[in-house]
Amino acid sequence: MNQSVLNQSVVHDIFRSGDSGYMVSLARGLHVIQAFCDDGRGQLTIAEINRISGLSRTVVSRCLYTLQELGFVGRDGRNFFLLPKVLKLGYGYVAAADLPVLAQPILNMITEGTGSASAVSVLEGDEVLYVAKSAPASAANIVALSISIGNRHPAHETASGLVILANLNEAEFNEYLENMDGDEAEKRDEIETRVRNVKREGFAQLGLVFATSMRAIAVPIKNIVGKTVAAMVVTIYDEHSSDKELEAKYLPMLQKSAQNLSMKLV
């Protein structure tokens, strides 16, 4: 890539000043990573990154040292190269972008085999967002079975949300709890207990408050590096079976389906 073209396109970012919320050092580190992608040779020296990025040799050297210490960059003499860990930076986007397309045929199989609605949702802020669904023909007559793509619900009020919350790290979960306000904040202890129970069990089963004869069972969907990126849920209309009976009937199939989807998130 021509240096002058690159410099004109990124100079505002890598030399930006006067914005107290903007991390110039982070922007420069990301541009160092981008230099490897733009060049395409795999290994670069400090001088070559200096030429490609427009950053000074001192800044390039410090960025490379930091990236090396964090395990994103390796070194062989004068040459530096990206390590596999850098792929983690893109996994979240790839998984989210591909998720609805990859999930749809699997959800269709679940619904066809069980006659129950199924869906995949992700965590967005403090809500779950449904990004894919499959519903049986009977769902038209049962409002609770009719999940719509784009629907949002508070995470702790849904089986899907509880599963995702249970797979957050401690800091992320605490942040979720701290962001609750009003009446929700008063339920904090109850929510925390429920989430920890889900974490122990590995799945969530929850009754729908607007339909006592309906249950939702959800399991986590993980990407190739083992991070939970979404949840898969089946919504069951059953007036007679116990929780344990529903668990025995639906959970193994749901777990297998989620695992099949996880294997595709590469």
C-alpha positions in Angstrom: 0.0 0.0 0.0 1.2 3.5 -0.9 2.5 5.3 2.2 1.0 8.6 1.3 -2.4 7.2 0.7 -2.3 5.3 4.0 -1.1 8.4 5.9 -3.9 10.5 4.5 -6.6 8.0 5.5 -5.4 7.4 9.1 -3.4 10.5 10.1 -6.5 11.9 12.0 -6.7 8.7 14.1 -3.1 8.0 14.9 -2.1 11.6 15.6 -5.5 12.8 17.0 -5.4 15.2 20.0 -7.8 17.4 21.9 -10.4 14.6 22.6 -10.1 13.4 26.2 -12.1 10.3 25.5 -10.0 9.1 22.6 -7.1 6.6 23.3 -4.4 7.6 20.8 -2.1 4.8 22.1 -4.8 2.1 21.4 -5.4 3.5 17.9 -1.7 3.4 17.1 -1.4 -0.2 18.4 -4.3 -1.2 16.2 -2.7 0.4 13.2 0.4 -1.6 13.8 -1.7 -4.8 13.7 -3.3 -3.4 10.5 0.1 -3.0 8.9 0.6 -6.7 8.9 -2.8 -7.2 7.2 -2.2 -4.5 4.6 1.3 -5.7 3.7 0.4 -9.4 3.4 3.9 -10.8 3.8 3.4 -12.1 7.4 6.7 -10.9 8.8 7.7 -7.2 9.0 10.6 -5.2 10.5 10.2 -2.1 12.6 11.4 0.0 9.6 8.8 -1.6 7.3 5.9 -1.0 9.8 7.2 2.5 10.1 6.9 3.0 6.3 3.5 1.3 6.0 1.8 2.9 9.0 3.3 6.3 9.0 4.1 5.9 12.8 7.5 6.8 14.1 10.0 4.0 14.7 9.9 4.7 18.4 6.1 4.4 18.5 6.2 1.2 16.4 8.8 -0.3 18.7 6.8 0.4 21.8 3.6 -1.0 20.2 5.3 -4.1 19.1 6.8 -4.6 22.6 3.4 -4.3 24.2 1.7 -6.6 21.7 4.5 -9.1 22.1 4.1 -9.0 25.9 0.4 -9.6 25.5 0.9 -12.6 23.2 -0.4 -11.0 20.0 2.9 -10.7 18.2 6.0 -12.9 17.9 9.6 -12.1 17.0 12.3 -13.8 15.0 15.4 -11.6 15.1 14.5 -8.3 13.3 11.2 -9.7 12.0 7.9 -9.5 13.8 4.8 -11.5 13.0 1.2 -11.9 14.3 0.4 -14.9 16.6 -2.9 -16.9 16.5 -4.1 -15.0 19.6 -4.8 -12.0 17.4 -7.6 -13.9 15.7 -9.6 -13.6 19.0 -10.0 -9.9 18.1 -12.2 -10.9 15.2 -14.0 -13.9 16.5 -16.8 -11.9 18.2 -17.7 -10.1 15.0 -17.4 -13.2 12.8 -19.6 -15.2 15.1 -22.2 -12.5 15.4 -22.3 -11.8 11.6 -22.6 -15.5 10.7 -24.8 -16.5 13.6 -28.3 -16.1 12.1 -27.5 -17.7 8.8 -25.7 -20.7 10.5 -28.4 -21.1 13.1 -31.4 -21.1 10.9 -31.3 -24.7 9.5 -30.5 -26.0 13.0 -33.5 -24.2 14.5 -35.7 -25.5 11.7 -34.7 -29.0 12.5 -35.4 -28.5 16.2 -38.9 -27.1 15.5 -39.7 -29.7 12.9 -38.6 -32.5 15.3 -40.4 -31.1 18.4 -43.2 -29.0 17.2 -41.9 -26.2 19.5 -40.6 -22.8 18.7 -36.9 -22.3 18.9 -34.6 -19.2 18.7 -31.1 -17.9 19.1 -30.4 -14.7 21.0 -27.4 -12.6 21.9 -26.7 -10.2 24.8 -26.9 -6.5 23.8 -26.4 -4.2 26.7 -28.6 -5.5 29.5 -31.1 -7.1 27.1 -31.2 -10.3 25.0 -31.8 -9.7 21.3 -33.4 -12.4 19.2 -31.4 -12.8 15.9 -32.9 -16.1 14.5 -36.0 -18.1 15.1 -38.1 -21.0 13.9 -41.8 -21.4 14.8 -44.3 -24.2 14.1 -47.5 -23.5 12.3 -49.4 -23.8 15.6 -47.5 -20.7 16.9 -49.9 -18.5 15.0 -52.5 -19.4 17.5 -50.3 -19.2 20.6 -48.9 -15.7 21.2 -46.2 -16.9 23.6 -44.7 -19.2 20.9 -44.5 -16.4 18.4 -40.9 -15.1 18.8 -40.0 -12.2 16.5 -36.5 -11.5 15.3 -35.4 -8.2 16.8 -37.4 -8.7 20.0 -35.7 -7.6 23.2 -36.2 -8.5 26.8 -34.3 -7.8 30.0 -31.6 -10.6 30.2 -32.4 -11.8 33.7 -36.1 -12.3 32.8 -35.5 -14.9 30.1 -33.9 -18.4 30.0 -31.7 -17.2 27.1 -30.5 -14.2 29.1 -29.8 -16.2 32.3 -27.6 -18.6 30.3 -25.6 -15.8 28.8 -25.3 -14.0 32.1 -24.1 -17.3 33.8 -21.3 -17.4 31.3 -20.0 -13.9 31.8 -16.8 -13.5 33.8 -17.1 -12.1 37.3 -16.3 -8.5 36.3 -18.8 -8.5 33.4 -21.6 -10.0 35.6 -21.0 -7.5 38.4 -21.2 -4.7 35.9 -24.5 -6.0 34.7 -25.8 -6.1 38.3 -24.5 -2.6 39.1 -26.2 -1.2 36.0 -29.7 -2.2 37.3 -31.8 0.5 38.8 -35.2 1.1 40.3 -37.3 -2.0 41.1 -34.8 -4.2 39.3 -32.0 -3.3 41.7 -34.1 -4.6 44.6 -34.1 -8.0 42.9 -30.3 -8.1 42.7 -29.7 -10.9 45.2 -32.5 -13.0 43.7 -31.1 -12.6 40.2 -27.6 -13.3 41.3 -28.7 -16.5 43.0 -30.7 -17.6 39.9 -27.7 -16.9 37.6 -25.3 -18.9 39.8 -27.7 -21.8 39.8 -27.8 -21.7 36.0 -24.0 -21.6 36.0 -23.9 -24.7 38.1 -26.5 -26.6 36.0 -25.2 -25.5 32.6 -28.7 -24.6 31.3 -31.7 -22.6 32.2 -35.4 -23.6 32.5 -37.9 -20.9 33.1 -41.7 -20.6 33.2 -43.2 -17.9 31.1 -45.0 -15.5 33.4 -47.8 -14.8 31.0 -48.5 -18.5 30.3 -48.1 -21.0 33.2 -48.3 -24.0 30.9 -45.3 -22.8 28.9 -41.6 -23.4 29.7 -38.4 -22.2 28.0 -35.2 -24.2 28.1 -31.9 -22.5 27.0 -28.3 -23.5 26.6 -25.2 -21.5 25.7 -23.6 -21.3 22.3 -19.8 -21.0 22.4 -17.4 -20.0 19.7 -14.2 -21.8 18.7 -12.2 -20.3 21.6 -14.9 -21.4 24.1 -16.5 -18.0 24.7 -20.3 -17.9 25.1 -21.6 -15.7 22.3 -25.3 -16.5 22.3 -28.0 -18.8 23.6 -30.3 -21.3 22.0 -33.8 -21.7 23.4 -36.8 -23.9 22.8 -40.2 -22.7 24.0 -42.5 -25.6 25.0 -46.2 -25.6 25.3 -47.0 -28.5 27.7 -49.8 -28.6 30.3 -48.9 -31.9 31.8 -45.2 -32.7 32.0 -43.0 -31.8 35.0 -39.8 -29.7 34.8 -37.8 -32.9 35.0 -39.7 -34.6 32.3 -39.3 -31.6 30.0 -35.6 -31.5 30.8 -35.2 -35.2 29.9 -37.1 -34.8 26.7 -35.6 -31.5 25.3 -32.3 -30.8 26.9 -30.1 -33.4 25.2 -31.4 -32.5 21.8 -30.9 -28.8 22.6 -27.4 -29.2 23.8 -26.4 -31.3 20.8 -27.9 -28.6 18.5 -26.0 -25.8 20.2 -22.8 -27.8 20.0 -23.4 -28.4 16.3 -23.8 -24.6 15.8 -20.8 -23.9 18.0 -18.6 -26.0 15.7 -19.6 -23.8 12.8 -18.6 -20.6 14.5 -15.0 -20.5 13.2 
